[in-house]
Amino acid sequence: MIRLREIDAETRAHEAALEHAWLELARRSDGNRARFERRWRRLADRWNFMAVNDLIERHNRFFPAEARLPMDPRTKDFALVNGEPYRRQPLDARWILERFPAALPAMSA
């Protein structure tokens, strides 16, 4: 559970930093949508998730044994936890772009 809390805390920290970066880049783009998209995608591709992804990888590997998850004979995999799979997906550029699209919102007149 400690590792899950660390994953959640690091994920929230990344979201806050990305929100700040998105807003700053939008401000500096002066409405140039193509420039913003190009720069935002480049930033997303280069964002460093190494620490949180290491935690996620360790969680995915060790959590079933640590939590003594039972096997589901129907799926031949571990049982769901609160109705959800225990596995976490690593964070990457796609994760960023789902939350912070590479598009400036239309400016109202």
C-alpha positions in Angstrom: 0.0 0.0 0.0 2.9 2.4 0.6 4.1 1.9 -2.9 0.6 2.6 -4.3 0.5 5.8 -2.3 3.9 6.8 -3.7 2.7 6.1 -7.2 -0.4 8.2 -6.7 1.6 11.0 -5.1 4.2 11.0 -7.9 1.4 10.9 -10.5 -0.3 13.9 -9.0 3.0 15.8 -8.9 3.5 15.0 -12.6 0.0 16.2 -13.4 0.6 19.5 -11.5 3.9 20.1 -13.2 2.5 19.2 -16.6 -0.5 21.6 -16.1 1.9 24.4 -15.2 4.1 23.5 -18.3 1.0 23.4 -20.6 -0.3 26.8 -19.4 3.2 28.4 -19.7 3.7 27.0 -23.2 0.2 28.1 -24.2 1.0 31.6 -22.9 4.3 31.8 -24.8 2.8 30.5 -28.0 0.9 33.7 -28.6 -2.0 31.8 -30.2 0.2 30.1 -32.7 -1.5 26.6 -32.6 1.0 24.8 -34.8 4.0 26.0 -32.8 2.2 25.1 -29.5 1.3 21.6 -30.8 4.8 20.9 -32.1 6.4 22.1 -28.8 3.9 20.4 -26.6 4.4 17.0 -28.3 8.1 17.4 -28.1 7.9 18.1 -24.4 5.5 15.1 -23.9 8.0 12.8 -25.7 10.8 14.0 -23.5 9.0 14.0 -20.1 10.8 11.9 -17.6 8.6 9.4 -15.8 11.5 7.1 -14.8 10.9 7.1 -11.0 7.2 6.6 -11.1 7.4 4.0 -13.8 9.9 2.1 -11.8 7.5 2.1 -8.9 4.7 1.0 -11.3 6.9 -1.8 -12.6 7.7 -3.0 -9.1 4.0 -2.8 -8.1 2.9 -4.9 -11.1 5.6 -7.5 -10.3 5.2 -7.8 -6.5 1.7 -6.7 -5.5 -0.1 -10.0 -6.2 2.3 -11.9 -3.9 2.4 -9.1 -1.3 -1.3 -8.8 -1.1 -1.8 -12.6 -1.5 -4.3 -12.0 -4.3 -6.3 -15.1 -5.1 -6.3 -16.5 -8.6 -9.5 -16.2 -10.7 -9.9 -19.7 -12.3 -12.0 -18.3 -15.1 -9.4 -15.8 -16.3 -6.3 -17.7 -15.0 -5.1 -14.4 -13.7 -5.2 -12.7 -10.3 -8.6 -11.6 -8.9 -9.7 -8.0 -9.4 -9.1 -5.5 -6.6 -12.2 -3.5 -5.9 -13.4 -4.6 -9.4 -10.3 -3.3 -11.1 -7.2 -5.0 -12.3 -4.2 -4.6 -9.9 -1.8 -3.7 -12.8 -0.9 -0.1 -13.4 0.0 1.2 -16.8 3.3 3.1 -17.1 3.1 6.8 -17.7 4.2 8.1 -21.1 3.6 10.7 -23.8 0.2 9.2 -24.6 -0.8 9.5 -21.0 0.2 13.2 -21.1 -1.7 14.0 -24.3 -4.9 12.3 -23.0 -4.9 14.7 -20.0 -3.3 17.8 -21.7 -4.1 17.8 -25.4 -1.6 19.3 -27.9 -4.2 21.8 -29.0 -4.8 25.4 -27.9 -8.4 26.1 -27.0 -10.2 28.5 -29.3 -9.9 32.0 -28.0 -13.2 33.8 -27.5 -13.5 37.2 -29.0 
